[in-house]
């Protein structure tokens, strides 16, 4: 911890890229300010109860500061370790404890989330008013699930096992199905075993030790299939799995990364639409993948790819952030929605379910995962 803290030279390059600093202008709401608080905590000159917890909780963990830092400060490791300390030592209010307990009683469990998703689909069909951040779940999407094995089209180039995700299986199994179809069209055999656990990402971001156990167990399960690569379509899951201290972590690929490597089929159907691409934080900053999704989308005939202003600024979803920090989450959601409206796209696309739910809640533009657009283009060729 001391060595990581000493890497920071307090230059301030991180400040303009930090969403909470951009919203508040407060030094303690910036990475530099939070590192100062961590340093004081480590030296024993500041207690957890002296306001530090509030500033640590308000960090989105978007990692934009890691990208912008010229000194290579590993803020991602610093915030994860500090949050683990807060989780272990801070006595939160009863309301906060209850809210966090309810979230984590559901989020790492795909079958529980899927049951909730069916409830949401029924409510929508009956036109029952729902909270703003309720995912737009349909029965059609819930029925579109990837088979356990999807054979490749033509000669097999490699075998990939698909990490389905917990939120993914509940509100985005159609994205998993599209991922399997697109990879198969590119000569990739896709395995999608149903007995998968959680990648632990949401718990890791919240400082919960259970996330490490879940992540290792999932990598064990996926590696046991013998697949050449482990593929994810969710930015948060992919970032967590790649960061694991596990032999199989080196085999993890984001779907856009893998598709850029294997290449798309020569024949691609046409989609006439103006499409804005939003960089999911844990894809752009966590995995350093920015060009591949844009390149793949630009390969679709008729598709006009447009950029958002403030492209590196988090949308405010950040795993459970918009639920645990609703005021800041809403402010950032409105800010991102304004950026989308200025770009005036027909469709907004992002490679993470949380981003799609958050942005879709704050603007009237249809949202879609890039893979679903690729799937649509390949199926109508």
Secondary structure, DSSP 8 states (H G I E B T S, - for coil): -HHHHHT-----TTGGG-HHHHHH--GGGSHHHHHHHHHHHHHTSS-IIIIIHHHHHT-----HHHHH-TT---HHHHHHHHHHHHHHH----HHHHHHHHHHHHHTT-HHHHHHHHHHHHHHHHTT----TT-----HHHHH----SEE--SSS--EEEEEE--HHHHHH-HHHHHHHHHHHHHTTEEEE--S------HHHHHTT-THHHHHHHHHHHHHHTTT-SEEEESSHHHHHHHHTSSSGGGGGEEEHHHHHHHH---S------EEEEEE--HHHHTSS---HHHHHHHHTSTTEEEEE-TTTTS--S-TTTHHHHSHHHHHHHHHHHHHHHHHHT-SEEEES-HHHHHHHHHH-SSEEE-HHHHHHHHHHT-
